[in-house]
Amino acid sequence: MRRYPSDMTDAEWVAVRPLVPVLRWLQGRGGPPEAYCHRALLDAIRYLVDNGTK
C-alpha cells in the first residue's frame, strides 16, 4: 500500500485506536462488516487536511 507523509505512524495509531468506536459485528451484535478500515479513513482525512482539495 502506498504511504503518504500525512499517514499516521504506528505509534499515533496506537494512541488513537481506543478513541475509535468498536464495530457492532466485532461485538457480536450483528450488522455487516464495514467496507473501509478506520485507519485508512483517518489517513484520508489527514491527507485532505494536509494537502487540501483542488
Contact map, one row per residue, 1 for C-alpha under 8 A:
111000000000000000000000000000000000000000000000000000
111100000000000000000000000000000000000000000000000000
111110100000000000000000000000000000000000000000000000
011111100000000000000000000000000000000000000010000000
001111100000000000000000000000000000000000000000000000
000111110000000000000000000000000000000000100110010000
001111111000000000000000000000000000000000110110000000
000001111111100000000000000000000000000000100000000000
000000111111100000000000000000000000000000000000000000
000000011111110000000000000000000000000000000000000000
000000011111111000000000000000000000000000000000000000
000000011111111100000000000000000000000000000000000000
000000011111111110000000000000000000001000000000000000
000000000111111111000000000000000000000000000000000000
000000000011111111000000000000000000000000000000000000
000000000001111111110000000000000000000000000000000000
000000000000111111110000000000000000000000000000000000
000000000000011111111000000000000000000000000000000000
000000000000000111111000000000000000000000000000000000
000000000000000111111100000000000000010000000000000000
000000000000000001111110000000000000000000000000000000
000000000000000000011111011000000000000000000000000000
000000000000000000001111111000001100000000000000000000
000000000000000000000111111111100000000000000000000000
000000000000000000000011111111111000000000000000000000
000000000000000000000111111110000000000000000000000000
000000000000000000000111111111000000000000000000000000
000000000000000000000001111111000000000000000000000000
000000000000000000000001111111100000000000000000000000
000000000000000000000001101111110000000000000000000000
000000000000000000000001100011111000000000000000000000
000000000000000000000000100001111100000000000000000000
000000000000000000000010100000111110000000000000000000
000000000000000000000010000000011111100000000000000000
000000000000000000000000000000001111100000000000000000
000000000000000000000000000000000111110110000000000000
000000000000000000000000000000000111111110000000000000
000000000000000000010000000000000001111111000000000000
000000000000100000000000000000000000111111100000000000
000000000000000000000000000000000001111111110000000000
000000000000000000000000000000000001111111111000000000
000000000000000000000000000000000000011111111100000000
000001110000000000000000000000000000001111111110000000
000000100000000000000000000000000000000111111111000000
000000000000000000000000000000000000000011111111100000
000001100000000000000000000000000000000001111111110000
000101100000000000000000000000000000000000111111111100
000000000000000000000000000000000000000000011111111110
000000000000000000000000000000000000000000001111111100
000001000000000000000000000000000000000000000111111100
000000000000000000000000000000000000000000000011111110
000000000000000000000000000000000000000000000011111111
000000000000000000000000000000000000000000000001001111
000000000000000000000000000000000000000000000000000111
